Structure formats: structure tokens, C-alpha cells
Amino acid sequence: MAGQTNEERRVAVRGAKLRALVLDATITRIAEVGIDQVRFADVAAEAGVHESSLYRRWRTVPRLIVDALTDRTESEVPVPDTGSVRRDLELFTSDLARFARTPIGTALICFTVVLDEDPGIEEARGEFWRQRLVAAEEIVERGKRRGEVAEGVDARLVVLTLGGLIHLHVTHLGAAVPETLADQAVALLMPGLAQGPAGRTDDGAGVAAGDDTEADFA
């Protein structure tokens, strides 16, 4: 109706439809104004829903931000399970690189590393990274269970190495992520994953027979 206010024209939705509308609007706001400038009122306006619905479901803006970032990265950068740790790492890193090359991906990566004085925002960032790291680490842990990866390998270190490489390109190098970067990076890591820390395999053998330099670095 012509006499309706913007608030009255907003739709009353709930459940999965509400979540989808609000999370998409949140990502849009993060990309447009920055993670520290996201407000319930602006997100509600962008989504075309009542602001009160956001307070009831998410309670705080940081909780909404964590939900939105996690949802978007889970869909854009899923954790694969092909039965091969090498292929899983290649796919995961390739998807991350592809996402980083998109405007939304670039914006999200940049805004999730910018420091903020608001403890709620910092807590939201920390929770987002914890969730993503734990999910991605399962690639390496599955490899251990299949015998592809040595038991002593630090799964988090592997994920941080590959993910950090992509983030470095976006946030510091200012250059496009090379198409071949994922496969090259994983190829460099694979010998270390199989051999474990200090170049040892699970049976305790060194990298090569007769190599007497290993003890210096064990």
C-alpha cells in the first residue's frame, strides 16, 4: 500500500528462509561497509525483514557475523572427502583460491584480518577461524587414519600453511592468486606429510638410508 512505511512493507518470514535472507544480506553489508560497521537495522533493511527477527534469532551482531561468514565459506570452500589426502588438499586450496579471486571472497578475507577495538567483533573473528580450522583439519586427520599421513603431522600447521598462502596473496601481495598455486603448494607439502616431523616415517626410518644429518635436526 502507498501509505506503508518501510518497516511495514518488510515481510514476516522465519526459519530457513529468514536465515538465508539475513545471512546473504549480512555478507553484502560486510563487503560494502566492513565487518565493524555491520548493524542489525541495516541488515534487516537489506534483507527486507523485521529487525526484531534478527534480535530474536541471533541476539548480537557478532553472532550473526560468525553465522554468515561460516555459512558462506562452507558453501564456497567445502571440505572435500575424495578418499585421497592429496586430492582433498588440492581441491580445498583450489576452492579457497577461487573464492579469494571473487569480489566477495577478497572482501571477506581482508575484513577478517583487520583488527578492531570492539571485543565482540574480535571474538566473532576468532570463533569463525576456529570453526574453519577444525573443519579443514579433518582432511589431514582422515589421511592419518588411512595411513597416508604420518601420525606426528600437525594438521593445523598444514591448513595454516595452505590457507595462509592464499591469504598472503590477497592481503599483502595484492596480486592475483595463480591458477597453479594450489597444486604446486600441495606437491611441496606431500613428502613432509608422509614422512612426518624431522623427515621420519611412521616406522622411524629417516628420509634416506645413510643420511647422518637427520639427528642434528631431530
CORTAMO-V688490 format. One record per backbone hydrogen bond with DSSP energy under -0.5 kcal/mol. NH is the residue of the N-H (numbers start at 1). CO is the residue of the C=O. E is the energy in kcal/mol with one decimal. If there is no record, write none. Layout:
# CORTAMO-V688490
nh=(NH/NH)
co=(CO/CO)
e=(E/E)
This chain:
# CORTAMO-V688490
nh=(4/9/10/10/11/13/17/18/19/20/21/22/23/24/25/26/27/28/29/30/31/32/33/34/34/37/38/43/44/45/46/47/48/49/50/53/54/54/55/56/57/58/59/59/60/64/65/66/67/68/69/70/71/72/73/74/75/76/77/80/88/89/90/91/92/93/94/95/96/97/98/99/100/101/101/102/106/107/108/109/110/111/112/113/114/119/122/123/124/125/126/127/128/129/130/131/132/133/134/135/136/137/138/138/139/140/140/141/142/143/144/145/146/147/147/148/149/150/153/155/158/159/160/161/162/163/164/165/166/167/168/169/170/171/172/173/174/175/178/181/184/185/186/187/188/189/190/191/192/193/194/195/196/199/200/201/204/211/212/216/217/218/218)
co=(1/5/6/7/48/11/14/14/15/16/17/18/19/20/21/22/23/24/25/26/27/28/29/29/30/34/35/39/40/41/42/43/44/44/11/50/50/51/51/52/53/54/54/55/58/60/61/62/63/64/65/66/67/68/69/70/71/72/73/78/84/85/86/87/88/89/90/91/92/93/94/95/96/97/98/99/102/103/104/105/106/107/108/110/110/117/118/119/120/121/122/123/124/125/126/127/128/129/130/131/132/133/134/135/136/136/137/137/138/139/140/141/142/143/144/143/143/193/150/153/154/155/156/157/158/159/160/161/162/163/164/165/166/167/168/168/169/169/176/178/180/181/182/183/184/185/186/187/189/189/190/191/192/196/197/205/201/208/210/213/214/214/215)
e=(-1.4/-1.7/-0.7/-0.7/-2.2/-0.9/-0.8/-0.8/-2.2/-2.5/-2.3/-2.6/-2.7/-2.0/-1.9/-2.4/-2.2/-2.0/-2.3/-2.6/-2.3/-1.9/-3.0/-0.7/-1.5/-1.6/-0.9/-2.3/-2.9/-2.0/-2.4/-2.5/-1.7/-1.9/-0.7/-1.2/-0.7/-0.9/-1.5/-2.1/-1.9/-2.8/-1.0/-0.7/-2.9/-1.5/-2.6/-2.4/-2.1/-2.6/-2.9/-2.5/-2.4/-2.4/-2.3/-2.3/-1.6/-2.3/-3.1/-0.8/-2.7/-2.4/-2.2/-2.7/-2.7/-2.5/-2.5/-2.7/-2.1/-2.5/-2.7/-2.7/-2.4/-1.2/-0.6/-1.4/-2.8/-2.2/-2.7/-2.4/-2.4/-2.7/-1.7/-1.2/-0.8/-0.6/-2.1/-2.4/-2.0/-2.4/-2.4/-2.4/-2.3/-2.5/-2.3/-2.3/-2.2/-2.6/-2.3/-2.0/-2.4/-2.5/-0.7/-0.8/-1.7/-0.5/-0.6/-2.2/-2.5/-1.5/-1.9/-1.9/-1.7/-0.6/-1.1/-2.4/-1.3/-3.1/-1.6/-0.8/-1.7/-2.1/-2.9/-2.0/-2.1/-3.0/-2.3/-1.3/-1.4/-2.5/-2.5/-1.6/-1.8/-3.2/-2.0/-2.3/-1.1/-1.1/-0.5/-1.3/-2.1/-2.7/-2.4/-2.1/-1.7/-1.5/-2.0/-0.6/-0.6/-1.9/-2.1/-2.1/-2.4/-1.4/-1.4/-1.9/-2.1/-1.7/-0.9/-1.0/-1.9/-0.7/-0.5)
